[in-house]
Amino acid sequence: MTDPALPVHERPFTSDRYSTAELPDTPTRSFRIPASSWIEAPEQVLRLGDDLGEPVEYKRRIGEWLLWRAGPAVGRARYMAISEDRSQSWVFELDGKRGQGSAPDGRVHERFRTWKEGLLANPPADR
């Protein structure tokens, strides 16, 4: 029998460093990855939570996008999806159960789920 995953807010931040290729596809079950552990992290990711007073943590890959969050899973938070080459990014602002964010599908989404679907259906364009 395996140990159950720790609740997200109880998972410690790791001090390990990760290149873009090493970031996992799905959330980790025993620790969190802070933005400062991403070797190629641009300032926009590192500063994502500055005005919220919240740390920024890696969440998962959504297709070819890397998803980061500043703030709690429930409450005032900001999500950023950024392309692996760091040339394109999209932000979703969440405040409780309400939110808003543009996605590469050209729409402004009010639901986090549809924002993520807009990302998945529209991989980063080559620049």
MARBATOR-894014 format. One record per residue: residue number from 1; residue in one letter; x, y, z of N, C-alpha, C in turn. Coordinates in Angstrom, 1 decimal. Layout:
BEGIN
NUM | A | X | Y | Z | X | Y | Z | X | Y | Z
...
//
This chain:
BEGIN
1 | M | 0.8 | -1.2 | 0.0 | 0.0 | 0.0 | 0.0 | 0.9 | 1.2 | 0.0
2 | T | 0.6 | 2.2 | -0.8 | 1.4 | 3.4 | -0.9 | 0.8 | 4.5 | 0.1
3 | D | 1.7 | 5.4 | 0.5 | 1.3 | 6.5 | 1.3 | 0.4 | 7.4 | 0.5
4 | P | -0.7 | 8.0 | 1.2 | -1.5 | 8.9 | 0.4 | -0.7 | 10.2 | 0.2
5 | A | -1.1 | 10.9 | -0.8 | -0.4 | 12.2 | -1.1 | -0.8 | 13.2 | 0.0
6 | L | 0.2 | 14.1 | 0.3 | 0.0 | 15.1 | 1.3 | -1.0 | 16.1 | 0.6
7 | P | -1.8 | 16.8 | 1.5 | -2.6 | 17.9 | 0.9 | -1.6 | 18.9 | 0.3
8 | V | -2.0 | 19.6 | -0.7 | -1.1 | 20.5 | -1.5 | -0.5 | 21.5 | -0.5
9 | H | -1.3 | 22.2 | 0.3 | -0.7 | 23.2 | 1.2 | 0.3 | 22.7 | 2.2
10 | E | 0.3 | 21.4 | 2.4 | 1.3 | 20.8 | 3.4 | 2.5 | 20.3 | 2.7
11 | R | 2.6 | 20.3 | 1.4 | 3.7 | 19.8 | 0.7 | 4.8 | 20.8 | 0.8
12 | P | 6.0 | 20.4 | 1.1 | 7.1 | 21.4 | 1.2 | 7.7 | 21.8 | -0.2
13 | F | 8.2 | 23.0 | -0.2 | 8.9 | 23.4 | -1.5 | 10.2 | 22.7 | -1.5
14 | T | 10.6 | 22.2 | -2.7 | 11.9 | 21.6 | -2.9 | 12.9 | 22.6 | -3.2
15 | S | 14.2 | 22.3 | -2.9 | 15.3 | 23.2 | -3.2 | 16.0 | 22.6 | -4.5
16 | D | 15.6 | 21.5 | -5.0 | 16.2 | 21.0 | -6.3 | 15.9 | 22.0 | -7.4
17 | R | 16.8 | 22.0 | -8.4 | 16.7 | 22.8 | -9.6 | 16.2 | 22.0 | -10.8
18 | Y | 15.4 | 22.7 | -11.6 | 14.9 | 22.0 | -12.8 | 15.1 | 22.8 | -14.0
19 | S | 15.5 | 22.1 | -15.1 | 15.5 | 22.7 | -16.4 | 14.1 | 22.6 | -17.0
20 | T | 13.8 | 23.3 | -18.0 | 12.5 | 23.2 | -18.6 | 12.1 | 21.7 | -19.0
21 | A | 13.0 | 21.0 | -19.6 | 12.7 | 19.6 | -20.0 | 12.5 | 18.7 | -18.8
22 | E | 13.0 | 19.1 | -17.6 | 12.8 | 18.2 | -16.4 | 11.5 | 18.5 | -15.6
23 | L | 10.8 | 19.6 | -15.9 | 9.6 | 19.9 | -15.2 | 8.5 | 18.8 | -15.5
24 | P | 7.9 | 18.2 | -14.5 | 7.0 | 17.1 | -14.7 | 5.7 | 17.4 | -15.4
25 | D | 5.2 | 16.4 | -16.1 | 3.9 | 16.6 | -16.8 | 2.7 | 16.9 | -15.9
26 | T | 2.7 | 16.2 | -14.7 | 1.6 | 16.3 | -13.8 | 2.1 | 16.8 | -12.4
27 | P | 1.2 | 17.2 | -11.6 | 1.7 | 17.7 | -10.2 | 2.4 | 16.6 | -9.5
28 | T | 3.3 | 17.0 | -8.7 | 4.1 | 16.1 | -7.8 | 3.2 | 15.8 | -6.5
29 | R | 3.3 | 14.6 | -6.0 | 2.5 | 14.3 | -4.8 | 3.1 | 14.5 | -3.5
30 | S | 4.4 | 14.8 | -3.4 | 5.0 | 14.9 | -2.1 | 5.7 | 16.3 | -1.9
31 | F | 5.9 | 17.1 | -2.9 | 6.6 | 18.4 | -2.8 | 6.1 | 19.3 | -3.8
32 | R | 6.4 | 20.6 | -3.7 | 6.1 | 21.6 | -4.6 | 7.3 | 22.2 | -5.2
33 | I | 7.3 | 22.7 | -6.5 | 8.4 | 23.3 | -7.2 | 8.2 | 24.8 | -7.2
34 | P | 9.0 | 25.6 | -6.5 | 8.9 | 27.0 | -6.6 | 9.5 | 27.5 | -7.9
35 | A | 9.0 | 28.7 | -8.3 | 9.5 | 29.3 | -9.6 | 11.0 | 29.5 | -9.5
36 | S | 11.5 | 29.8 | -8.4 | 13.0 | 30.0 | -8.2 | 13.8 | 28.7 | -8.5
37 | S | 13.1 | 27.6 | -8.5 | 13.8 | 26.3 | -8.8 | 13.9 | 26.0 | -10.3
38 | W | 13.2 | 26.8 | -11.1 | 13.2 | 26.7 | -12.6 | 14.4 | 27.4 | -13.1
39 | I | 15.4 | 26.7 | -13.6 | 16.6 | 27.3 | -14.1 | 16.4 | 28.4 | -15.1
40 | E | 15.5 | 28.2 | -16.1 | 15.3 | 29.2 | -17.1 | 14.1 | 30.2 | -16.8
41 | A | 13.7 | 30.3 | -15.6 | 12.5 | 31.1 | -15.2 | 12.7 | 32.6 | -15.6
42 | P | 11.8 | 33.1 | -16.4 | 11.8 | 34.5 | -16.7 | 11.3 | 35.3 | -15.5
43 | E | 11.6 | 36.6 | -15.5 | 11.1 | 37.5 | -14.4 | 9.6 | 37.5 | -14.3
44 | Q | 8.9 | 37.4 | -15.4 | 7.4 | 37.5 | -15.3 | 6.9 | 36.3 | -14.5
45 | V | 7.5 | 35.2 | -14.5 | 7.1 | 34.0 | -13.7 | 7.5 | 34.2 | -12.3
46 | L | 8.8 | 34.6 | -12.1 | 9.3 | 34.8 | -10.7 | 8.5 | 35.9 | -10.0
47 | R | 8.0 | 36.9 | -10.6 | 7.3 | 38.0 | -10.0 | 5.8 | 37.9 | -10.1
48 | L | 5.3 | 36.7 | -10.5 | 3.8 | 36.5 | -10.7 | 3.0 | 36.8 | -9.5
49 | G | 3.5 | 36.5 | -8.3 | 2.8 | 36.7 | -7.1 | 3.2 | 37.9 | -6.2
50 | D | 4.1 | 38.7 | -6.7 | 4.6 | 39.8 | -5.9 | 3.5 | 40.7 | -5.2
51 | D | 2.5 | 41.1 | -6.0 | 1.5 | 42.0 | -5.5 | 0.5 | 41.2 | -4.7
52 | L | 0.5 | 39.9 | -4.7 | -0.4 | 39.1 | -3.9 | 0.3 | 38.7 | -2.6
53 | G | 1.6 | 38.9 | -2.5 | 2.3 | 38.4 | -1.4 | 2.3 | 36.9 | -1.3
54 | E | 2.4 | 36.2 | -2.4 | 2.3 | 34.8 | -2.5 | 3.4 | 34.2 | -3.3
55 | P | 3.9 | 33.0 | -2.9 | 4.9 | 32.3 | -3.7 | 4.3 | 31.8 | -5.0
56 | V | 5.2 | 31.6 | -5.9 | 4.8 | 31.0 | -7.2 | 5.3 | 29.6 | -7.3
57 | E | 4.4 | 28.7 | -7.7 | 4.7 | 27.3 | -7.8 | 4.3 | 26.7 | -9.1
58 | Y | 5.1 | 25.7 | -9.5 | 4.8 | 25.0 | -10.8 | 3.6 | 24.0 | -10.5
59 | K | 2.7 | 24.0 | -11.5 | 1.5 | 23.1 | -11.3 | 1.6 | 21.9 | -12.3
60 | R | 1.8 | 22.1 | -13.6 | 1.7 | 21.0 | -14.5 | 1.9 | 21.5 | -15.9
61 | R | 2.0 | 20.6 | -16.9 | 2.0 | 20.9 | -18.3 | 0.6 | 20.8 | -18.8
62 | I | 0.2 | 21.8 | -19.6 | -1.1 | 21.7 | -20.3 | -0.7 | 21.7 | -21.8
63 | G | -0.6 | 20.5 | -22.4 | -0.1 | 20.4 | -23.8 | 1.3 | 20.9 | -23.8
64 | E | 1.6 | 22.0 | -24.6 | 2.9 | 22.5 | -24.6 | 3.1 | 23.7 | -23.8
65 | W | 2.2 | 24.0 | -22.9 | 2.3 | 25.1 | -22.0 | 2.7 | 24.7 | -20.6
66 | L | 3.5 | 25.5 | -19.9 | 3.9 | 25.2 | -18.5 | 3.0 | 26.1 | -17.6
67 | L | 2.3 | 25.5 | -16.6 | 1.3 | 26.2 | -15.8 | 1.9 | 26.5 | -14.4
68 | W | 1.9 | 27.8 | -14.0 | 2.4 | 28.3 | -12.7 | 1.3 | 29.0 | -12.0
69 | R | 1.3 | 28.9 | -10.7 | 0.3 | 29.6 | -9.9 | 0.9 | 30.4 | -8.7
70 | A | 0.4 | 31.6 | -8.5 | 0.7 | 32.4 | -7.3 | -0.5 | 32.5 | -6.5
71 | G | -0.5 | 32.0 | -5.3 | -1.7 | 32.1 | -4.4 | -2.3 | 30.7 | -4.2
72 | P | -3.3 | 30.7 | -3.4 | -3.9 | 29.4 | -3.0 | -4.8 | 28.8 | -4.1
73 | A | -5.1 | 27.6 | -4.0 | -6.0 | 26.9 | -5.0 | -7.4 | 27.5 | -4.9
74 | V | -7.8 | 27.9 | -3.7 | -9.1 | 28.6 | -3.5 | -8.9 | 29.9 | -2.9
75 | G | -9.3 | 31.0 | -3.5 | -9.1 | 32.3 | -3.1 | -8.5 | 33.2 | -4.2
76 | R | -7.8 | 34.2 | -3.8 | -7.2 | 35.1 | -4.8 | -5.9 | 34.5 | -5.3
77 | A | -5.9 | 34.3 | -6.5 | -4.7 | 33.6 | -7.1 | -4.5 | 34.1 | -8.6
78 | R | -3.3 | 33.9 | -9.1 | -3.0 | 34.2 | -10.5 | -2.3 | 33.0 | -11.1
79 | Y | -2.8 | 32.6 | -12.2 | -2.2 | 31.5 | -13.0 | -1.5 | 32.1 | -14.2
80 | M | -0.4 | 31.5 | -14.6 | 0.3 | 31.9 | -15.9 | 0.6 | 30.6 | -16.6
81 | A | 0.3 | 30.6 | -17.9 | 0.7 | 29.5 | -18.8 | 1.8 | 30.2 | -19.7
82 | I | 2.9 | 29.5 | -19.7 | 4.0 | 30.1 | -20.5 | 4.6 | 29.0 | -21.4
83 | S | 4.9 | 29.4 | -22.6 | 5.5 | 28.4 | -23.6 | 6.9 | 28.0 | -23.1
84 | E | 7.3 | 26.8 | -23.5 | 8.6 | 26.3 | -23.1 | 9.7 | 27.2 | -23.4
85 | D | 9.6 | 27.9 | -24.6 | 10.7 | 28.8 | -25.0 | 10.6 | 30.2 | -24.3
86 | R | 9.5 | 30.3 | -23.5 | 9.3 | 31.6 | -22.7 | 8.9 | 32.8 | -23.6
87 | S | 8.5 | 32.6 | -24.8 | 8.2 | 33.7 | -25.7 | 6.7 | 34.1 | -25.7
88 | Q | 5.9 | 33.2 | -25.1 | 4.4 | 33.5 | -25.1 | 3.9 | 33.2 | -23.7
89 | S | 3.0 | 34.0 | -23.2 | 2.3 | 33.7 | -21.9 | 0.9 | 34.2 | -21.9
90 | W | 0.1 | 33.6 | -21.1 | -1.3 | 33.9 | -20.8 | -1.6 | 33.9 | -19.4
91 | V | -2.4 | 34.8 | -18.9 | -2.7 | 34.9 | -17.4 | -4.1 | 34.7 | -17.2
92 | F | -4.5 | 34.0 | -16.1 | -5.8 | 33.9 | -15.6 | -5.8 | 34.4 | -14.2
93 | E | -6.7 | 35.4 | -13.9 | -6.8 | 35.9 | -12.5 | -8.0 | 35.3 | -11.9
94 | L | -7.8 | 34.8 | -10.7 | -8.9 | 34.1 | -10.0 | -9.1 | 34.8 | -8.6
95 | D | -10.4 | 35.1 | -8.3 | -10.8 | 35.7 | -7.0 | -11.9 | 34.9 | -6.5
96 | G | -11.7 | 33.9 | -5.6 | -12.7 | 33.0 | -5.1 | -13.2 | 32.1 | -6.3
97 | K | -14.4 | 32.2 | -6.6 | -15.0 | 31.3 | -7.7 | -15.1 | 32.1 | -9.0
98 | R | -14.7 | 33.4 | -9.0 | -14.7 | 34.2 | -10.2 | -13.3 | 34.4 | -10.8
99 | G | -13.3 | 34.5 | -12.1 | -12.0 | 34.7 | -12.7 | -12.1 | 35.2 | -14.1
100 | Q | -10.9 | 35.5 | -14.7 | -10.9 | 36.0 | -16.0 | -9.5 | 35.9 | -16.6
101 | G | -9.5 | 35.5 | -17.9 | -8.2 | 35.5 | -18.5 | -8.3 | 35.2 | -20.0
102 | S | -7.4 | 35.8 | -20.8 | -7.4 | 35.6 | -22.2 | -6.6 | 34.3 | -22.5
103 | A | -6.9 | 33.7 | -23.6 | -6.2 | 32.5 | -24.0 | -5.9 | 32.6 | -25.5
104 | P | -5.0 | 31.7 | -25.9 | -4.6 | 31.8 | -27.4 | -5.7 | 31.4 | -28.3
105 | D | -6.8 | 31.1 | -27.9 | -8.0 | 30.8 | -28.8 | -8.7 | 32.1 | -29.1
106 | G | -8.2 | 33.2 | -28.6 | -8.7 | 34.6 | -28.9 | -9.9 | 34.9 | -28.1
107 | R | -10.2 | 34.1 | -27.1 | -11.4 | 34.4 | -26.2 | -10.9 | 34.9 | -24.8
108 | V | -11.8 | 35.6 | -24.2 | -11.6 | 35.9 | -22.7 | -12.5 | 35.0 | -22.0
109 | H | -11.9 | 34.2 | -21.1 | -12.6 | 33.2 | -20.4 | -12.9 | 33.6 | -18.9
110 | E | -14.0 | 33.2 | -18.4 | -14.4 | 33.5 | -17.1 | -14.3 | 32.3 | -16.2
111 | R | -14.2 | 31.1 | -16.8 | -14.0 | 29.9 | -16.1 | -12.6 | 29.3 | -16.3
112 | F | -12.0 | 28.9 | -15.2 | -10.6 | 28.4 | -15.3 | -10.6 | 27.2 | -16.2
113 | R | -11.6 | 26.3 | -16.2 | -11.6 | 25.1 | -17.0 | -11.6 | 25.4 | -18.5
114 | T | -12.4 | 26.4 | -18.9 | -12.4 | 26.7 | -20.3 | -11.1 | 27.5 | -20.8
115 | W | -10.5 | 28.2 | -19.9 | -9.2 | 28.8 | -20.1 | -8.2 | 27.8 | -20.4
116 | K | -8.1 | 26.7 | -19.6 | -7.2 | 25.6 | -19.8 | -7.5 | 24.9 | -21.1
117 | E | -8.8 | 24.7 | -21.4 | -9.1 | 24.1 | -22.7 | -8.7 | 24.9 | -23.9
118 | G | -8.8 | 26.3 | -23.7 | -8.3 | 27.2 | -24.8 | -6.8 | 27.0 | -25.0
119 | L | -6.0 | 26.8 | -23.9 | -4.6 | 26.5 | -24.0 | -4.3 | 25.2 | -24.7
120 | L | -5.0 | 24.2 | -24.2 | -4.7 | 22.8 | -24.7 | -5.0 | 22.8 | -26.3
121 | A | -6.0 | 23.4 | -26.7 | -6.4 | 23.4 | -28.1 | -5.5 | 24.3 | -29.0
122 | N | -4.7 | 25.1 | -28.4 | -3.9 | 26.1 | -29.1 | -2.5 | 26.1 | -28.6
123 | P | -1.6 | 25.2 | -29.1 | -0.2 | 25.2 | -28.7 | 0.5 | 26.5 | -29.1
124 | P | 1.6 | 26.8 | -28.4 | 2.3 | 28.0 | -28.8 | 2.7 | 28.1 | -30.3
125 | A | 2.5 | 29.2 | -30.8 | 2.9 | 29.4 | -32.2 | 4.4 | 29.6 | -32.3
126 | D | 5.0 | 29.1 | -33.4 | 6.4 | 29.3 | -33.6 | 6.7 | 30.7 | -33.9
127 | R | 7.8 | 31.2 | -33.3 | 8.2 | 32.6 | -33.5 | 9.5 | 32.6 | -34.3
//
